[in-house]
Amino acid sequence: MDKQLLLDSIQKEIDLTEDEIVRLLAVVKSKKVKKKQYLLLEGDLSRYTIFVASGCLRSYCVDENGFQYIQQFAPEGWWIGDMYSLVTGKPGNLYIDAVFESEVWMISKVDLHRLYQEIPKLNVYFRILAENALVYYQSRSMENLRLAAKERYEKFCTRYPTLIDCLPQKQVAAYIGVTPEFLSKMLHQ
């Protein structure tokens, strides 16, 4: 699997030397993931942060009635993980699975913390990711509170333009917080 997409993502924010790249890539594990294959189940301990090299993953929770609430889609070039579990070391709240056949790069929490010591610039990179994620989730939370379903759908289309035509409507509905039937009616009005 070509690691250039991962390196490009990192080097948009920080410059790594050749030696630092070698040290980073030495701990990155690749994994092929089949469609609907889980990388994490609710209640599991999250031990990795995951970069999507190809395909698409999603993170979500499920309520007592079996309704899914999709927190995030992670298409090619995006990071995903259960940050609550990764940071606290407690069992996670999320499921993470593959929407399509995917390839991912994973860095374990242990290796990541070692890299922070060896390559302090990676601290900066992951802080930038965390700040961007906080902005994203804060914005999304406010959108869910203040916007009508149609507007939330439009925000979804802006956020994930490459996924609009290839995701099942059921998953889009779960992301914007409506039933698939409501979404279908809304889109055909």
C-alpha positions, -999 to 999 in steps of 0.1 A, spaced: 0 0 0 14 34 -9 20 55 21 23 88 2 -13 99 10 -5 96 47 28 115 43 11 142 23 -15 146 49 11 150 76 34 172 56 5 197 49 10 208 85 46 199 94 79 191 77 95 158 84 130 148 77 138 116 58 149 100 91 117 111 108 96 96 79 115 63 83 108 62 120 71 71 115 66 45 88 83 18 108 54 18 133 25 23 109 5 -9 103 -15 -15 72 -48 -33 71 -72 -42 44 -108 -40 56 -138 -56 39 -171 -38 34 -190 -39 68 -160 -53 86 -156 -38 121 -124 -22 133 -139 -14 167 -170 -24 186 -188 -5 213 -173 -15 246 -139 -23 231 -107 -5 241 -94 16 213 -57 11 208 -52 27 174 -57 59 155 -67 51 119 -59 69 87 -80 59 56 -57 52 26 -86 42 4 -123 34 8 -144 49 36 -150 41 73 -177 54 96 -181 58 134 -215 55 150 -234 45 181 -267 25 183 -296 33 206 -318 7 225 -341 5 195 -313 -3 171 -313 31 154 -278 42 143 -264 76 149 -235 82 126 -209 105 141 -184 106 112 -176 93 78 -139 90 70 -132 89 33 -98 86 18 -73 109 35 -92 113 67 -84 101 103 -109 83 125 -110 67 159 -128 65 192 -110 94 209 -128 88 242 -114 53 245 -80 61 230 -74 90 254 -90 76 286 -81 39 282 -117 31 290 -141 10 269 -153 29 238 -187 42 229 -185 38 191 -186 12 164 -161 18 135 -166 -2 104 -160 -1 67 -186 15 44 -168 1 14 -138 -21 10 -110 0 24 -73 1 32 -61 18 64 -29 28 82 -30 24 119 -7 38 146 -10 23 181 -14 46 211 19 32 225 38 39 193 22 73 189 32 84 224 68 72 217 68 91 184 57 122 203 90 119 223 112 110 193 96 135 168 80 164 187 67 178 155 41 150 154 27 164 186 20 196 167 4 176 138 -19 156 160 -28 188 181 -38 204 148 -60 174 140 -75 175 175 -83 212 172 -99 207 137 -119 178 151 -131 199 180 -142 227 156 -159 201 134 -179 185 162 -188 218 178 -201 230 145 -219 198 138 -235 199 172 -248 234 167 -261 225 132 -280 195 147 -296 218 172 -304 248 150 -308 236 114 -337 219 97 -332 185 82 -329 199 47 -301 223 58 -283 195 77 -285 175 44 -269 204 25 -241 206 51 -236 169 47 -232 174 9 -207 202 15 -187 182 40 -186 149 21 -190 158 -16 -173 126 -28 -198 104 -8 -231 119 -19 -237 96 -48 -222 64 -33 -236 61 2 -268 43 10 -296 68 19 -300 49 51 -265 60 62 -270 96 51 -302 97 71 -285 83 102 -258 110 98 -283 139 96 -306 124 122 -337 115 103 -353 83 92 -346 70 57 -382 75 48 -382 111 58 -350 117 39 -365 101 8 -396 123 10 -375 154 16 -353 147 -14 -382 141 -37 -401 173 -28 
